[in-house]
Amino acid sequence: MFDTWLKQEQAAIQSRFEKVRVLCILVTVFLVMSILTQVIFFLDGGGVKDLIPIIFYVIGIVFALSVSNYKKRFIKPFLASVRQELTTEEMQEAFAWQMKEEAKCIIYQPLPGIKECELMAAADYCYMRQPRKCRIIQNCQLRRLVLSKEEYMVGRGHMRWCHGLALYASDNENPVWKGYFMRQEEAEQAFRFLQNILPPEAVVQDELSNPPKGSEKPLWKELLDLWPAVVLIALMYGLYRWLGG
């Protein structure tokens, strides 16, 4: 059963990813043509400023090819998780049966505003279908479930609220899975279901009903930690404008 389910899962991922792959291929073709145009300008007596766009085009091509590689983004991490978590044929068969017969699909966002992903949750296993984080979670390893309300930034300093749901394992301080929900009822529904599949010793924290005494770092402040990348991009743009001027 596991081999059959695995083939079906790979086919489903490929089918859902086909439009993205085609779009990335079209973007790559456009960028390659743009590079050729810039090379012609350079060979026709252009200066250093004609080489600057080529750098950005090459970066765009690398990014587009990376995004279009669904096997690297989904299948490779999933198969690595299979080897780590499903070490026997019996576990593989049990996992496949639960995913096919009884798993509940929880739709969430990896970050607010990001394309939705799926967490397939069953009695003994959870399957997380998320780019580069596609993996299997054994429910017996879970030790904590947290439901929280968090802020995130939209546009120029506009703040909005969302609801976060996180699963923690005993051997890691970071959550093994975390999803964001725009609607409170969706987060609470997923919270109640996940609560029922946790081991008895697991800790359940409903911070909506019982807010913590000390406030955690808001999501928008975590996003501000990305400022070095923003500064680097600004410097590259400034360099391009300076050379182009």
ZAMARGU-4260 file (C-alpha; in steps of 0.2 Angstrom, whole numbers, plus 5000, padded with zeros to 4 digits):
<rodrens>
0) 5000/5000/5000 | 5014/5012/5004 | 5022/5011/4987 | 5005/5014/4979 | 5002/5029/4990
5) 5019/5036/4987 | 5016/5036/4968 | 4999/5044/4970 | 5007/5057/4981 | 5021/5061/4969
10) 5009/5062/4955 | 4997/5074/4965 | 5012/5085/4969 | 5017/5086/4951 | 5000/5089/4944
15) 4997/5104/4957 | 5014/5111/4953 | 5013/5110/4934 | 5006/5128/4932 | 5020/5135/4943
20) 5033/5125/4933 | 5027/5131/4916 | 5027/5149/4922 | 5045/5147/4929 | 5050/5140/4912
25) 5043/5155/4903 | 5051/5167/4915 | 5068/5159/4912 | 5066/5160/4893 | 5062/5178/4895
30) 5077/5181/4906 | 5089/5172/4895 | 5083/5183/4880 | 5085/5198/4891 | 5103/5193/4894
35) 5107/5190/4876 | 5100/5207/4872 | 5112/5215/4886 | 5127/5205/4879 | 5123/5212/4862
40) 5123/5230/4869 | 5139/5227/4878 | 5148/5220/4863 | 5142/5234/4853 | 5152/5247/4863
45) 5142/5247/4879 | 5150/5250/4896 | 5150/5242/4913 | 5132/5248/4916 | 5126/5236/4903
50) 5133/5221/4913 | 5124/5226/4929 | 5107/5220/4923 | 5114/5203/4918 | 5118/5200/4936
55) 5100/5203/4941 | 5094/5192/4926 | 5106/5178/4932 | 5099/5179/4949 | 5082/5178/4943
60) 5085/5163/4932 | 5093/5154/4947 | 5078/5158/4958 | 5065/5153/4944 | 5074/5136/4941
65) 5075/5133/4960 | 5056/5136/4962 | 5052/5125/4947 | 5061/5110/4954 | 5047/5102/4963
70) 5056/5086/4966 | 5070/5095/4976 | 5057/5106/4985 | 5044/5092/4989 | 5050/5074/4985
75) 5068/5075/4991 | 5064/5081/5009 | 5049/5069/5010 | 5059/5054/5005 | 5073/5059/5018
80) 5059/5060/5031 | 5053/5042/5026 | 5070/5035/5029 | 5071/5043/5046 | 5054/5041/5053
85) 5047/5025/5044 | 5061/5013/5048 | 5051/4997/5046 | 5039/4990/5032 | 5025/4989/5045
90) 5027/5008/5049 | 5026/5012/5031 | 5010/5002/5028 | 5002/5010/5044 | 5007/5027/5038
95) 5000/5025/5021 | 4984/5017/5027 | 4981/5032/5039 | 4984/5045/5026 | 4972/5036/5014
100) 4958/5032/5025 | 4957/5043/5040 | 4969/5058/5039 | 4961/5075/5041 | 4968/5089/5029
105) 4972/5105/5039 | 4975/5120/5027 | 4987/5133/5034 | 4999/5146/5029 | 5018/5144/5032
110) 5018/5163/5035 | 5004/5176/5034 | 5000/5180/5016 | 5010/5165/5009 | 5002/5152/4998
115) 4992/5139/5008 | 5000/5122/5012 | 4992/5106/5019 | 4995/5096/5035 | 4988/5078/5034
120) 4984/5073/5052 | 4980/5056/5058 | 4980/5045/5074 | 4998/5041/5074 | 5006/5051/5060
125) 5006/5069/5053 | 5011/5073/5035 | 5017/5090/5031 | 5016/5095/5013 | 5026/5111/5012
130) 5040/5117/5001 | 5057/5112/5007 | 5049/5106/5023 | 5039/5091/5017 | 5041/5078/5031
135) 5032/5065/5042 | 5029/5068/5060 | 5027/5054/5073 | 5013/5059/5085 | 5021/5050/5099
140) 5036/5062/5098 | 5025/5077/5101 | 5026/5085/5118 | 5017/5102/5116 | 5003/5111/5106
145) 5001/5130/5107 | 4987/5140/5100 | 4992/5159/5100 | 4986/5176/5093 | 5000/5185/5083
150) 5003/5202/5074 | 5010/5203/5056 | 5014/5218/5045 | 5005/5222/5029 | 5011/5236/5018
155) 5019/5251/5026 | 5017/5248/5044 | 4999/5242/5044 | 4997/5228/5058 | 4984/5214/5057
160) 4981/5199/5068 | 4982/5181/5064 | 4981/5165/5074 | 4996/5153/5075 | 4996/5135/5079
165) 5012/5125/5083 | 5018/5108/5087 | 5033/5104/5097 | 5044/5089/5099 | 5054/5084/5115
170) 5071/5085/5106 | 5069/5103/5098 | 5065/5120/5105 | 5058/5125/5088 | 5041/5119/5082
175) 5042/5104/5071 | 5027/5112/5062 | 5019/5129/5063 | 5004/5136/5053 | 4995/5152/5053
180) 4976/5155/5051 | 4967/5171/5046 | 4951/5165/5054 | 4950/5161/5072 | 4937/5147/5070
185) 4948/5138/5058 | 4963/5139/5070 | 4952/5133/5084 | 4945/5119/5074 | 4962/5113/5069
190) 4968/5115/5088 | 4954/5104/5094 | 4958/5090/5081 | 4977/5090/5085 | 4973/5090/5103
195) 4965/5073/5101 | 4979/5065/5093 | 4993/5070/5105 | 5000/5058/5117 | 4993/5059/5135
200) 5008/5067/5142 | 5008/5082/5130 | 5005/5099/5136 | 4991/5109/5128 | 4992/5128/5128
205) 4977/5139/5123 | 4984/5156/5123 | 4968/5163/5116 | 4958/5158/5132 | 4973/5160/5144
210) 4985/5173/5138 | 5003/5171/5144 | 5009/5183/5157 | 5024/5188/5147 | 5021/5193/5129
215) 5031/5184/5115 | 5040/5193/5101 | 5027/5199/5088 | 5029/5191/5071 | 5031/5208/5063
220) 5047/5211/5074 | 5053/5194/5069 | 5051/5200/5051 | 5061/5215/5054 | 5076/5204/5058
225) 5078/5202/5039 | 5084/5220/5038 | 5102/5215/5033 | 5095/5207/5017 | 5084/5223/5013
230) 5100/5234/5015 | 5110/5223/5004 | 5097/5224/4990 | 5096/5243/4993 | 5115/5244/4991
235) 5114/5234/4975 | 5101/5245/4968 | 5110/5261/4973 | 5126/5254/4964 | 5116/5250/4948
240) 5108/5268/4948 | 5126/5276/4951 | 5134/5266/4937 | 5119/5269/4926 | 5120/5288/4929
</rodrens>
